[in-house]
Amino acid sequence: MLKLLTSANTVTMERIKIASPGRRSLEKNRDIRRLKSITNSYEVHTFNYSIDDMKAAISAPSEEVPNINSVEDLDNWLDT
Amino acid sequence: MSFKLEASITFKNKLKNFGKQEKKKVTTFINTFQNGGFLAIDNFKIQSFKVRNKRSDDVPTEDPLFVQKVKFALENKLWHFHAGFYSLSNNDIEGYTLSSKGDLTSQWVIHYQKFSDVYIKAVDITPHPPLDLPTEESFK
């Protein structure tokens, strides 16, 4: 009985060993994709749309410039 | 694609005091950004010469406040665009001077914060050299 169990366990272990390289490969690919995803979002947040950027943009009073095509347009905006 | 250009009160108030020729140059800057974003002002050319547009963290290393100035420029994402008035040499190209690096520079520069390629905020206009960074007050 013990021998059978051992034998069964061995078979199981071998199955895992056979299955493992493929699974590890799948997991590795998934980890790389996740890492790329995290890296990409980190770059976006750091360089373009971080919370600090938005806070700074919102806290400092400013005015969106209307479409300016001529000095007359500019003067009209400056008069507002 | 839409491009967002904001202006601080300081920038707007200073602009009011300029003459028509100077306003024409600033109009070109604003119009160029509004039609093509950062890439357009970064590749703006006059008579095939590129107009200098650069980050403001390029502080001379001999400046006694080098570290503070670089930090301030980086934290506030400061850039400056050479406005086209006035040429500091006899070799005038529409208000610009052809520099030894082959690009066009002028005495006055437009300071702006670059939040992204599609979103900037003009904060000040000052003469140089030396290049004085805009103050935090000018962001308002």
Backbone of each chain as ProteinMPNN parsed JSONL, in Angstrom:
{"seq_chain_A": "MLKLLTSANTVTMERIKIASPGRRSLEKNRDIRRLKSITNSYEVHTFNYSIDDMKAAISAPSEEVPNINSVEDLDNWLDT", "coords_chain_A": {"N_chain_A": [[0.836, -1.204, 0.0], [1.825, 1.234, 0.911], [3.867, 1.412, -0.822], [2.51, 1.68, -3.168], [1.311, 4.147, -2.824], [3.538, 5.762, -2.695], [4.445, 5.378, -5.188], [2.342, 6.446, -6.623], [2.56, 9.09, -5.758], [4.973, 9.761, -6.846], [4.421, 9.677, -9.507], [2.64, 11.752, -9.633], [4.321, 13.89, -8.917], [6.034, 13.817, -11.037], [4.338, 14.521, -13.064], [3.823, 17.117, -12.366], [6.329, 18.158, -12.649], [6.637, 17.907, -15.365], [4.603, 19.512, -16.23], [5.3, 21.907, -15.156], [7.379, 23.559, -16.494], [6.024, 24.682, -18.702], [3.904, 25.992, -17.411], [5.276, 27.763, -15.806], [6.372, 29.291, -17.764], [4.09, 30.408, -18.872], [3.208, 31.867, -16.665], [5.362, 33.578, -16.399], [5.235, 35.056, -18.737], [2.812, 36.317, -18.26], [3.491, 37.799, -16.024], [5.369, 39.519, -17.155], [3.763, 40.93, -18.904], [2.119, 42.175, -17.045], [3.985, 43.684, -15.667], [4.859, 45.37, -17.708], [2.526, 46.764, -18.133], [2.22, 48.039, -15.662], [4.547, 49.588, -15.712], [4.073, 51.218, -17.935], [1.795, 52.677, -17.107], [2.917, 53.923, -14.955], [4.756, 55.619, -16.168], [3.03, 57.333, -17.566], [1.649, 58.501, -15.443], [3.734, 59.741, -14.115], [4.963, 61.559, -15.906], [3.032, 62.898, -17.357], [0.302, 63.119, -16.388], [0.192, 63.361, -13.542], [-1.045, 63.347, -10.157], [-0.091, 65.495, -8.711], [0.562, 67.285, -10.755], [-1.942, 67.911, -11.748], [-3.096, 69.019, -9.481], [-1.482, 71.276, -9.158], [-2.066, 72.608, -11.504], [-4.747, 73.142, -11.168], [-4.829, 74.614, -8.778], [-3.421, 77.035, -9.215], [-4.519, 80.12, -10.289], [-5.742, 80.734, -13.52], [-6.235, 81.321, -17.027], [-7.935, 80.082, -19.797], [-6.716, 80.507, -23.002], [-8.44, 82.004, -25.649], [-9.093, 81.092, -29.122], [-6.581, 82.478, -31.04], [-5.931, 84.336, -33.775], [-4.942, 86.624, -34.844], [-3.426, 89.876, -34.248], [-5.454, 91.543, -33.519], [-7.346, 89.779, -32.474], [-5.885, 89.04, -30.269], [-5.706, 91.461, -28.864], [-8.411, 91.848, -28.308], [-8.872, 89.75, -26.542], [-7.103, 90.499, -24.491], [-8.376, 92.726, -23.566], [-10.497, 91.76, -22.172]], "CA_chain_A": [[0.0, 0.0, 0.0], [2.754, 2.364, 1.005], [4.628, 1.429, -2.054], [1.612, 2.201, -4.198], [1.177, 5.602, -2.602], [4.798, 6.389, -3.105], [4.47, 5.326, -6.64], [1.382, 7.449, -7.109], [3.132, 10.419, -5.521], [6.052, 9.975, -7.802], [3.783, 9.989, -10.786], [2.117, 13.116, -9.508], [5.439, 14.829, -8.954], [6.563, 13.874, -12.402], [3.39, 15.3, -13.865], [4.072, 18.537, -12.065], [7.605, 18.554, -13.267], [6.438, 18.05, -16.813], [3.717, 20.644, -16.484], [5.842, 23.164, -14.623], [8.053, 24.522, -17.386], [5.018, 25.411, -19.48], [3.157, 26.888, -16.523], [6.171, 28.86, -15.417], [6.507, 30.15, -18.928], [2.864, 31.197, -18.964], [3.21, 32.846, -15.57], [6.399, 34.562, -16.672], [4.689, 35.968, -19.751], [1.778, 37.134, -17.626], [4.183, 38.772, -15.17], [5.991, 40.534, -18.015], [2.688, 41.813, -19.385], [1.682, 42.993, -15.912], [5.06, 44.636, -15.397], [4.804, 46.389, -18.762], [1.336, 47.563, -17.87], [2.522, 48.916, -14.522], [5.567, 50.542, -16.162], [3.442, 52.202, -18.816], [0.946, 53.586, -16.357], [3.794, 54.725, -14.105], [5.293, 56.696, -16.996], [1.955, 58.281, -17.842], [1.36, 59.275, -14.239], [4.87, 60.552, -13.714], [5.381, 62.604, -16.819], [1.975, 63.658, -18.009], [-0.942, 63.416, -15.699], [0.272, 62.99, -12.134], [-1.984, 64.072, -9.297], [0.541, 66.778, -8.375], [0.413, 68.184, -11.911], [-3.329, 68.37, -11.811], [-3.31, 69.906, -8.328], [-0.804, 72.545, -9.447], [-2.797, 73.28, -12.585], [-6.042, 73.597, -10.66], [-4.696, 75.576, -7.686], [-2.978, 78.341, -9.696], [-5.543, 80.717, -11.132], [-5.291, 80.995, -14.882], [-7.334, 81.523, -17.95], [-7.673, 79.442, -21.077], [-6.641, 81.521, -24.06], [-9.311, 81.656, -26.784], [-8.357, 80.998, -30.39], [-5.981, 83.756, -31.439], [-5.41, 84.259, -35.146], [-4.393, 87.919, -35.259], [-3.167, 90.801, -33.141], [-6.777, 92.054, -33.108], [-7.889, 88.746, -31.569], [-5.109, 89.113, -29.027], [-6.138, 92.669, -28.16], [-9.766, 91.611, -27.788], [-8.744, 88.891, -25.356], [-6.446, 91.269, -23.428], [-9.339, 93.701, -23.036], [-11.548, 91.105, -21.355]], "C_chain_A": [[0.874, 1.258, 0.0], [3.517, 2.546, -0.307], [3.799, 2.054, -3.188], [1.477, 3.722, -4.083], [2.421, 6.355, -3.077], [4.866, 6.473, -4.616], [3.538, 6.386, -7.238], [1.935, 8.86, -6.948], [4.218, 10.738, -6.533], [5.487, 10.39, -9.153], [3.285, 11.441, -10.768], [3.226, 14.154, -9.632], [5.994, 14.975, -10.366], [5.649, 14.701, -13.306], [3.616, 16.807, -13.637], [5.339, 19.016, -12.738], [7.432, 18.775, -14.76], [5.622, 19.316, -17.102], [4.38, 21.978, -16.127], [6.511, 24.092, -15.63], [7.064, 25.363, -18.192], [4.287, 26.421, -18.628], [4.005, 28.088, -16.123], [6.31, 29.864, -16.568], [5.283, 31.05, -19.079], [2.832, 32.291, -17.904], [4.213, 33.962, -15.829], [5.882, 35.589, -17.691], [3.652, 36.898, -19.14], [2.423, 38.211, -16.747], [4.811, 39.883, -15.998], [4.932, 41.517, -18.502], [2.233, 42.746, -18.272], [2.708, 44.08, -15.616], [5.054, 45.761, -16.43], [3.644, 47.337, -18.522], [1.597, 48.561, -16.744], [3.515, 49.992, -14.952], [4.946, 51.632, -17.014], [2.606, 53.193, -18.026], [1.788, 54.474, -15.437], [4.335, 55.907, -14.908], [4.246, 57.772, -17.252], [1.717, 59.161, -16.624], [2.507, 60.208, -13.877], [5.069, 61.751, -14.624], [4.235, 63.415, -17.424], [0.825, 64.055, -17.093], [-0.881, 63.004, -14.222], [-0.735, 63.825, -11.333], [-1.413, 65.443, -8.935], [0.399, 67.785, -9.506], [-0.977, 68.786, -11.93], [-3.628, 69.334, -10.668], [-2.719, 71.276, -8.606], [-1.585, 73.329, -10.488], [-4.101, 73.865, -12.073], [-5.869, 74.72, -9.64], [-4.271, 76.958, -8.176], [-4.042, 78.934, -10.614], [-4.986, 81.015, -12.523], [-6.503, 81.05, -15.786], [-7.001, 80.802, -19.249], [-7.728, 80.502, -22.177], [-7.558, 81.099, -25.21], [-8.49, 81.559, -28.068], [-7.885, 82.378, -30.836], [-5.393, 83.591, -32.842], [-4.778, 85.56, -35.618], [-4.132, 88.773, -34.022], [-4.489, 91.374, -32.623], [-7.436, 91.064, -32.15], [-7.207, 88.839, -30.205], [-5.56, 90.313, -28.194], [-7.536, 92.493, -27.562], [-9.727, 90.769, -26.522], [-8.121, 89.672, -24.193], [-7.402, 92.279, -22.797], [-10.398, 93.064, -22.129], [-11.136, 91.03, -19.895]], "O_chain_A": [[0.686, 2.188, -0.785], [3.757, 3.65, -0.795], [4.291, 2.818, -4.018], [1.521, 4.46, -5.067], [2.363, 7.392, -3.737], [5.275, 7.469, -5.213], [3.873, 7.099, -8.184], [1.816, 9.705, -7.835], [4.34, 11.869, -7.003], [5.981, 11.293, -9.828], [3.469, 12.216, -11.706], [3.098, 15.151, -10.343], [6.362, 16.058, -10.82], [6.096, 15.456, -14.169], [3.601, 17.622, -14.559], [5.409, 20.105, -13.306], [7.999, 19.701, -15.341], [5.887, 20.066, -18.041], [4.074, 23.022, -16.703], [6.244, 25.294, -15.626], [7.23, 26.573, -18.347], [4.068, 27.559, -19.042], [3.553, 29.233, -16.098], [6.356, 31.079, -16.376], [5.385, 32.244, -19.362], [2.492, 33.444, -18.167], [3.962, 35.128, -15.527], [6.06, 36.797, -17.537], [3.604, 38.09, -19.443], [1.984, 39.36, -16.718], [4.791, 41.048, -15.601], [5.136, 42.73, -18.523], [1.991, 43.933, -18.494], [2.361, 45.232, -15.352], [5.217, 46.935, -16.096], [3.766, 48.55, -18.686], [1.258, 49.74, -16.837], [3.357, 51.164, -14.607], [5.243, 52.815, -16.847], [2.692, 54.402, -18.242], [1.433, 55.622, -15.17], [4.376, 57.037, -14.422], [4.531, 58.966, -17.168], [1.599, 60.382, -16.73], [2.29, 61.32, -13.395], [5.322, 62.854, -14.141], [4.458, 64.507, -17.947], [0.435, 65.222, -17.048], [-1.806, 62.367, -13.717], [-1.204, 64.868, -11.788], [-2.146, 66.43, -8.858], [0.152, 68.969, -9.277], [-1.162, 69.991, -12.102], [-4.32, 70.335, -10.852], [-3.342, 72.304, -8.338], [-1.749, 74.545, -10.38], [-4.513, 74.948, -12.488], [-6.652, 75.67, -9.623], [-4.71, 77.963, -7.617], [-4.421, 78.315, -11.608], [-3.863, 81.502, -12.654], [-7.639, 80.849, -15.356], [-5.879, 80.912, -19.743], [-8.673, 81.287, -22.257], [-7.468, 79.971, -25.694], [-7.311, 81.914, -28.08], [-8.675, 83.31, -30.988], [-4.473, 82.801, -33.054], [-4.147, 85.598, -36.675], [-4.554, 88.445, -32.912], [-4.625, 91.657, -31.433], [-8.014, 91.46, -31.138], [-7.839, 88.736, -29.154], [-5.77, 90.204, -26.985], [-7.803, 92.937, -26.445], [-10.446, 91.033, -25.558], [-8.551, 89.532, -23.048], [-7.25, 92.642, -21.631], [-11.107, 93.764, -21.406], [-11.888, 90.516, -19.067]]}, "seq_chain_B": "MSFKLEASITFKNKLKNFGKQEKKKVTTFINTFQNGGFLAIDNFKIQSFKVRNKRSDDVPTEDPLFVQKVKFALENKLWHFHAGFYSLSNNDIEGYTLSSKGDLTSQWVIHYQKFSDVYIKAVDITPHPPLDLPTEESFK", "coords_chain_B": {"N_chain_B": [[-7.477, 66.776, -32.898], [-7.356, 68.575, -29.843], [-5.798, 71.466, -28.474], [-4.644, 72.791, -25.48], [-4.136, 75.941, -24.208], [-3.176, 77.837, -21.587], [-3.09, 80.93, -19.737], [-1.3, 82.879, -17.384], [-2.251, 85.421, -15.02], [-0.232, 87.268, -14.701], [1.224, 86.962, -17.1], [-0.693, 87.816, -18.95], [-1.139, 90.474, -18.141], [1.399, 91.616, -18.549], [1.647, 91.403, -21.267], [-0.153, 93.243, -22.203], [1.209, 95.629, -22.208], [2.904, 95.68, -24.362], [4.016, 96.649, -27.713], [2.61, 96.732, -31.085], [4.187, 95.156, -32.845], [5.546, 93.428, -31.134], [3.395, 92.143, -29.97], [2.506, 90.819, -32.193], [4.418, 88.858, -32.544], [4.004, 87.324, -30.244], [1.438, 86.512, -30.748], [1.92, 84.8, -32.879], [3.26, 82.74, -31.55], [1.228, 81.794, -29.785], [-0.81, 81.096, -31.607], [0.506, 79.172, -33.139], [0.903, 77.118, -31.243], [-1.776, 76.556, -30.596], [-2.672, 75.428, -32.906], [-1.015, 73.271, -33.456], [0.086, 72.181, -31.179], [2.636, 71.216, -28.744], [4.655, 70.079, -30.334], [4.581, 71.629, -32.601], [5.462, 74.196, -31.78], [7.941, 73.463, -30.981], [9.211, 72.84, -33.254], [9.231, 75.069, -34.766], [10.01, 77.2, -37.42], [11.899, 79.818, -38.989], [12.672, 81.177, -42.017], [13.893, 78.752, -42.632], [15.425, 78.28, -40.394], [15.55, 76.919, -37.142], [13.624, 78.012, -34.417], [14.696, 78.731, -31.176], [13.666, 76.673, -28.542], [13.454, 75.663, -25.4], [14.072, 73.597, -22.474], [13.998, 74.958, -19.163], [15.76, 74.165, -17.268], [18.376, 74.147, -17.824], [20.629, 75.368, -16.424], [23.434, 77.539, -15.986], [26.369, 76.007, -14.746], [28.017, 77.449, -13.104], [26.42, 79.129, -11.738], [25.484, 80.458, -8.623], [23.142, 79.634, -7.423], [22.562, 77.206, -8.531], [21.579, 74.518, -7.946], [19.078, 74.982, -6.661], [17.745, 76.426, -8.662], [17.626, 74.61, -10.813], [16.1, 72.607, -9.647], [13.729, 73.991, -9.141], [12.937, 74.655, -11.746], [12.541, 72.111, -12.836], [10.571, 71.017, -11.14], [8.445, 72.681, -11.7], [8.082, 72.352, -14.345], [9.252, 73.993, -16.335], [9.71, 75.727, -19.385], [11.153, 77.655, -22.085], [10.485, 79.831, -24.795], [11.944, 81.384, -27.539], [11.083, 84.615, -28.27], [11.316, 86.388, -30.435], [11.82, 89.07, -30.423], [14.214, 91.083, -29.074], [16.607, 91.221, -31.761], [19.92, 90.696, -30.808], [22.11, 91.312, -32.267], [23.731, 92.634, -35.235], [23.042, 91.066, -37.271], [20.175, 90.513, -38.183], [17.384, 88.43, -38.204], [14.338, 88.64, -38.887], [13.832, 89.714, -36.305], [15.259, 87.955, -34.811], [18.414, 86.463, -33.774], [20.936, 84.665, -35.392], [22.266, 81.957, -33.866], [25.425, 80.568, -32.635], [24.976, 77.913, -32.583], [23.329, 77.453, -34.62], [20.629, 77.888, -34.45], [17.739, 80.082, -33.903], [17.725, 82.913, -31.811], [16.501, 85.234, -29.339], [16.292, 88.383, -27.557], [14.102, 88.561, -25.79], [12.111, 86.175, -24.035], [9.469, 83.733, -23.939], [8.086, 82.404, -21.137], [6.921, 79.241, -20.132], [4.822, 76.667, -18.699], [5.077, 73.272, -19.201], [2.764, 70.944, -19.288], [1.927, 68.79, -20.724], [2.168, 67.4, -24.061], [0.016, 68.549, -25.227], [-0.921, 70.506, -23.653], [-0.202, 73.49, -22.236], [0.98, 76.249, -20.189], [1.288, 79.632, -20.39], [3.386, 81.761, -18.615], [5.044, 83.989, -18.175], [6.921, 86.761, -19.591], [10.133, 87.631, -20.352], [13.214, 89.596, -20.567], [16.497, 88.469, -21.57], [20.047, 87.653, -21.808], [21.0, 87.602, -18.252], [19.25, 84.46, -17.847], [16.459, 84.7, -16.038], [14.486, 82.778, -13.961], [10.914, 82.429, -14.038], [8.909, 83.624, -11.304], [7.135, 82.013, -8.567], [4.948, 83.542, -8.128], [4.305, 84.52, -10.602], [2.955, 82.458, -11.756], [0.407, 82.767, -11.188]], "CA_chain_B": [[-6.911, 66.896, -31.54], [-7.415, 69.953, -29.367], [-4.639, 71.87, -27.69], [-5.079, 73.72, -24.435], [-3.13, 76.919, -23.802], [-3.653, 78.744, -20.536], [-2.186, 82.051, -19.463], [-1.409, 83.415, -16.029], [-2.616, 86.847, -14.965], [1.034, 87.986, -14.92], [1.511, 86.937, -18.54], [-1.685, 88.636, -19.64], [-0.899, 91.88, -17.809], [2.629, 92.076, -19.203], [1.379, 91.457, -22.706], [-0.912, 94.474, -22.492], [2.121, 96.771, -22.331], [3.748, 95.592, -25.554], [3.566, 97.281, -28.951], [1.972, 95.848, -32.055], [5.144, 94.191, -33.391], [5.81, 92.413, -30.111], [2.161, 91.347, -29.854], [2.437, 89.962, -33.37], [5.282, 87.699, -32.265], [3.339, 86.477, -29.242], [0.304, 85.922, -31.464], [2.464, 83.665, -33.64], [3.512, 81.649, -30.589], [-0.059, 81.251, -29.318], [-1.487, 80.486, -32.744], [1.245, 77.954, -33.52], [0.58, 76.061, -30.283], [-3.196, 76.194, -30.67], [-2.917, 74.628, -34.118], [-0.191, 72.067, -33.593], [0.601, 71.712, -29.899], [4.046, 71.408, -28.392], [5.527, 69.714, -31.461], [4.604, 72.746, -33.558], [6.357, 75.272, -31.315], [9.29, 72.911, -30.846], [9.79, 72.722, -34.601], [8.899, 76.297, -35.47], [11.169, 77.694, -38.17], [11.821, 81.064, -39.776], [13.687, 81.099, -43.074], [14.49, 77.409, -42.481], [16.174, 78.155, -39.139], [14.697, 76.563, -36.01], [13.572, 78.96, -33.305], [15.069, 77.995, -29.961], [12.627, 76.373, -27.555], [14.193, 74.705, -24.573], [13.772, 73.461, -21.045], [14.662, 76.027, -18.402], [16.632, 73.613, -16.221], [19.746, 74.175, -18.323], [21.208, 76.502, -15.696], [24.912, 77.476, -15.988], [26.851, 75.333, -13.524], [28.702, 78.4, -12.208], [25.399, 79.908, -11.02], [25.527, 80.102, -7.187], [21.887, 78.988, -7.024], [22.378, 76.166, -9.55], [20.718, 73.403, -7.52], [17.716, 75.481, -6.428], [17.127, 76.814, -9.929], [17.328, 73.394, -11.582], [14.998, 71.947, -8.943], [12.517, 74.793, -9.355], [12.549, 74.51, -13.163], [12.034, 70.75, -13.055], [9.312, 70.827, -10.403], [7.366, 73.463, -12.317], [8.059, 71.979, -15.771], [9.438, 75.258, -17.052], [10.363, 75.826, -20.695], [11.039, 79.004, -22.629], [10.484, 79.936, -26.253], [12.483, 82.686, -27.935], [9.896, 85.301, -28.773], [11.518, 87.07, -31.727], [12.172, 90.474, -30.22], [14.803, 91.746, -30.217], [17.889, 90.626, -32.113], [21.009, 91.379, -30.102], [23.247, 91.513, -33.164], [23.371, 93.333, -36.481], [22.564, 90.049, -38.2], [18.787, 90.343, -37.746], [16.502, 87.605, -39.031], [12.973, 88.857, -38.387], [13.842, 89.919, -34.854], [16.086, 86.923, -34.179], [19.84, 86.362, -34.067], [21.366, 83.289, -35.678], [23.262, 81.613, -32.842], [26.534, 79.721, -33.094], [24.464, 76.534, -32.687], [22.547, 77.339, -35.847], [19.199, 78.174, -34.263], [17.435, 81.504, -33.733], [17.486, 83.345, -30.434], [16.161, 86.653, -29.202], [16.477, 88.897, -26.195], [12.95, 88.236, -24.946], [11.624, 84.784, -24.114], [8.161, 83.437, -23.328], [8.197, 81.287, -20.193], [5.673, 78.491, -20.002], [4.862, 75.361, -18.044], [4.625, 72.228, -20.127], [2.131, 69.84, -18.56], [1.946, 67.67, -21.67], [2.346, 67.897, -25.438], [-1.196, 69.23, -25.69], [-1.389, 71.399, -22.593], [0.832, 74.341, -21.645], [0.484, 77.475, -19.576], [2.238, 80.746, -20.504], [3.411, 82.393, -17.293], [5.775, 85.263, -18.101], [7.794, 87.139, -20.714], [11.237, 88.403, -19.762], [14.431, 89.687, -21.379], [17.682, 87.76, -21.076], [20.556, 87.025, -20.589], [20.92, 86.203, -17.804], [17.892, 83.933, -17.811], [15.841, 84.62, -14.712], [13.294, 81.929, -14.006], [9.724, 83.096, -13.509], [8.663, 83.342, -9.887], [5.866, 81.314, -8.32], [3.901, 84.553, -8.204], [3.912, 84.692, -11.999], [2.107, 81.346, -12.181], [-0.992, 83.154, -10.894]], "C_chain_B": [[-6.976, 68.357, -31.099], [-6.228, 70.234, -28.447], [-5.056, 72.958, -26.714], [-3.929, 74.643, -24.027], [-3.767, 77.844, -22.768], [-2.641, 79.867, -20.37], [-2.394, 82.506, -18.029], [-1.807, 84.892, -16.12], [-1.373, 87.694, -15.242], [1.341, 88.091, -16.406], [0.58, 87.89, -19.285], [-1.428, 90.13, -19.384], [0.355, 92.427, -18.486], [2.398, 92.293, -20.682], [0.662, 92.748, -23.104], [0.004, 95.659, -22.774], [2.988, 96.749, -23.585], [3.133, 96.313, -26.745], [3.052, 96.242, -29.932], [2.939, 94.778, -32.591], [5.423, 93.052, -32.399], [4.583, 91.506, -29.946], [2.014, 90.381, -31.033], [3.277, 88.695, -33.16], [4.615, 86.745, -31.273], [2.123, 85.795, -29.861], [0.765, 84.686, -32.242], [2.699, 82.464, -32.721], [2.198, 80.978, -30.181], [-0.752, 80.479, -30.44], [-0.814, 79.173, -33.169], [0.926, 76.819, -32.561], [-0.87, 75.605, -30.441], [-3.515, 75.333, -31.893], [-2.114, 73.334, -34.185], [0.413, 71.55, -32.307], [2.088, 71.94, -29.717], [4.974, 71.109, -29.57], [5.665, 70.87, -32.451], [5.539, 73.863, -33.077], [7.799, 74.769, -31.191], [9.977, 72.763, -32.206], [9.508, 73.967, -35.441], [10.151, 76.881, -36.138], [10.862, 79.017, -38.854], [12.989, 81.028, -40.744], [14.542, 79.838, -42.92], [15.373, 77.255, -41.233], [15.198, 77.863, -37.992], [14.771, 77.64, -34.93], [13.823, 78.186, -32.013], [13.911, 77.903, -28.974], [13.238, 75.327, -26.647], [13.722, 74.678, -23.127], [14.571, 74.503, -20.275], [15.557, 75.49, -17.293], [18.097, 73.575, -16.655], [20.465, 75.395, -17.732], [22.735, 76.404, -15.753], [25.426, 76.911, -14.661], [27.544, 76.297, -12.57], [27.706, 79.267, -11.426], [25.386, 79.487, -9.54], [24.246, 79.407, -6.708], [21.535, 77.836, -7.968], [21.36, 75.096, -9.125], [19.273, 73.857, -7.339], [17.009, 75.8, -7.739], [16.733, 75.589, -10.764], [16.114, 72.687, -10.974], [13.68, 72.677, -9.222], [12.004, 74.623, -10.796], [11.947, 73.138, -13.426], [10.674, 70.557, -12.394], [8.143, 71.536, -11.082], [7.295, 73.285, -13.829], [8.237, 73.196, -16.675], [10.225, 75.106, -18.353], [10.341, 77.301, -21.101], [11.249, 78.978, -24.141], [10.997, 81.325, -26.617], [11.453, 83.428, -28.782], [10.082, 85.99, -30.127], [11.634, 88.576, -31.619], [13.079, 90.514, -28.987], [16.096, 91.024, -30.544], [18.981, 91.403, -31.403], [22.25, 91.526, -30.979], [22.782, 92.267, -34.41], [22.787, 92.356, -37.507], [21.131, 89.658, -37.823], [18.004, 89.461, -38.726], [15.108, 87.695, -38.415], [12.914, 88.943, -36.861], [14.696, 88.918, -34.099], [17.556, 87.085, -34.563], [20.153, 84.901, -34.359], [22.497, 82.94, -34.715], [24.371, 80.752, -33.436], [26.095, 78.264, -33.237], [23.578, 76.348, -33.912], [21.055, 77.537, -35.665], [18.993, 79.659, -33.963], [17.117, 81.833, -32.281], [17.111, 84.826, -30.431], [16.318, 87.073, -27.752], [15.326, 88.482, -25.281], [12.498, 86.788, -25.148], [10.257, 84.669, -23.431], [8.347, 82.221, -22.431], [6.858, 80.562, -20.123], [5.913, 77.181, -19.248], [4.322, 74.334, -19.022], [4.066, 71.053, -19.316], [2.051, 68.586, -19.424], [2.136, 68.255, -23.064], [1.136, 68.683, -25.929], [-1.687, 70.29, -24.7], [-0.214, 72.172, -21.995], [0.18, 75.573, -21.009], [1.575, 78.548, -19.666], [2.207, 81.522, -19.197], [4.129, 83.745, -17.243], [6.525, 85.531, -19.414], [8.886, 88.015, -20.131], [12.391, 88.524, -20.754], [15.542, 88.845, -20.756], [18.818, 87.992, -22.05], [20.824, 88.059, -19.486], [19.465, 85.749, -17.724], [17.409, 83.843, -16.361], [14.583, 83.764, -14.83], [12.089, 82.719, -13.511], [9.521, 82.722, -12.038], [7.338, 82.586, -9.743], [4.688, 82.27, -8.448], [3.394, 84.697, -9.646], [3.047, 83.539, -12.516], [0.628, 81.709, -11.996], [-1.514, 84.113, -11.94]], "O_chain_B": [[-6.689, 69.264, -31.88], [-5.734, 69.351, -27.746], [-5.733, 73.918, -27.081], [-2.885, 74.185, -23.563], [-4.751, 78.531, -23.037], [-1.494, 79.765, -20.805], [-3.516, 82.518, -17.523], [-1.703, 85.514, -17.178], [-1.448, 88.711, -15.932], [1.675, 89.163, -16.91], [1.013, 88.666, -20.138], [-1.493, 90.944, -20.305], [0.37, 93.57, -18.943], [2.898, 93.252, -21.271], [0.853, 93.268, -24.203], [-0.374, 96.584, -23.492], [3.727, 97.7, -23.842], [1.928, 96.56, -26.798], [3.054, 95.043, -29.656], [2.548, 93.624, -32.768], [5.521, 91.884, -32.776], [4.701, 90.289, -29.803], [1.476, 89.283, -30.894], [2.878, 87.601, -33.558], [4.655, 85.526, -31.438], [1.814, 84.647, -29.541], [0.084, 83.661, -32.259], [2.38, 81.327, -33.068], [2.072, 79.754, -30.226], [-1.218, 79.357, -30.244], [-1.483, 78.199, -33.512], [0.701, 75.688, -32.99], [-1.154, 74.408, -30.422], [-4.505, 74.602, -31.909], [-2.494, 72.403, -34.896], [1.175, 70.583, -32.327], [2.713, 72.732, -30.422], [5.966, 71.809, -29.775], [6.718, 71.064, -33.059], [6.312, 74.411, -33.863], [8.751, 75.545, -31.285], [11.192, 72.581, -32.278], [9.543, 73.921, -36.671], [11.198, 77.033, -35.509], [9.728, 79.294, -39.242], [14.142, 80.868, -40.345], [15.764, 79.877, -43.065], [15.997, 76.211, -41.042], [14.146, 78.493, -37.891], [15.852, 78.114, -34.581], [13.24, 77.126, -31.786], [13.275, 78.897, -28.623], [13.513, 74.21, -27.087], [13.071, 75.601, -22.637], [15.671, 74.884, -20.675], [16.058, 76.256, -16.47], [18.951, 73.042, -15.946], [20.851, 76.319, -18.448], [23.286, 75.315, -15.59], [24.963, 77.301, -13.589], [27.656, 76.021, -11.375], [28.102, 80.045, -10.558], [25.289, 78.298, -9.236], [24.261, 78.683, -5.713], [20.361, 77.53, -8.178], [20.407, 74.809, -9.849], [18.348, 73.195, -7.809], [15.831, 75.49, -7.914], [15.648, 75.542, -11.345], [15.222, 72.23, -11.688], [12.656, 72.054, -9.5], [10.805, 74.468, -11.03], [10.96, 73.015, -14.152], [9.747, 70.012, -12.994], [7.007, 71.063, -11.049], [6.543, 73.981, -14.511], [7.491, 73.404, -17.632], [11.263, 74.445, -18.401], [9.598, 78.097, -20.527], [12.061, 78.223, -24.676], [10.537, 82.325, -26.066], [11.016, 82.962, -29.834], [9.121, 86.157, -30.878], [11.553, 89.28, -32.625], [12.693, 89.997, -27.939], [16.629, 90.294, -29.709], [18.968, 92.634, -31.397], [23.329, 91.834, -30.473], [21.589, 92.501, -34.603], [22.134, 92.756, -38.47], [20.902, 88.608, -37.222], [17.974, 89.726, -39.928], [14.754, 86.915, -37.531], [12.063, 88.328, -36.219], [14.842, 89.019, -32.881], [17.892, 87.752, -35.542], [19.687, 84.006, -33.654], [23.561, 83.559, -34.749], [24.28, 80.276, -34.567], [26.748, 77.476, -33.92], [23.133, 75.239, -34.21], [20.289, 77.374, -36.615], [19.958, 80.403, -33.789], [16.353, 81.134, -31.616], [17.37, 85.559, -31.386], [16.456, 86.247, -26.851], [15.548, 88.097, -24.133], [12.503, 86.258, -26.259], [9.94, 85.398, -22.491], [8.718, 81.144, -22.898], [5.8, 81.188, -20.062], [7.031, 76.67, -19.172], [3.247, 74.506, -19.597], [4.82, 70.273, -18.734], [2.1, 67.465, -18.918], [2.25, 69.47, -23.222], [1.217, 69.398, -26.927], [-2.742, 70.893, -24.896], [0.653, 71.598, -21.336], [-0.985, 75.888, -21.251], [2.653, 78.395, -19.091], [1.137, 81.898, -18.718], [3.85, 84.558, -16.362], [6.727, 84.63, -20.228], [8.601, 89.026, -19.488], [12.548, 87.697, -21.652], [15.52, 88.553, -19.56], [18.535, 88.532, -23.119], [20.869, 89.258, -19.761], [18.561, 86.567, -17.553], [17.888, 83.025, -15.575], [13.731, 83.998, -15.687], [12.232, 83.588, -12.652], [9.915, 81.642, -11.596], [6.532, 82.531, -10.672], [3.584, 81.875, -8.822], [2.214, 84.96, -9.878], [2.469, 83.637, -13.599], [-0.267, 81.07, -12.549], [-2.664, 84.546, -11.861]]}, "name": "protein", "num_of_chains": 2, "seq": "MLKLLTSANTVTMERIKIASPGRRSLEKNRDIRRLKSITNSYEVHTFNYSIDDMKAAISAPSEEVPNINSVEDLDNWLDTMSFKLEASITFKNKLKNFGKQEKKKVTTFINTFQNGGFLAIDNFKIQSFKVRNKRSDDVPTEDPLFVQKVKFALENKLWHFHAGFYSLSNNDIEGYTLSSKGDLTSQWVIHYQKFSDVYIKAVDITPHPPLDLPTEESFK"}
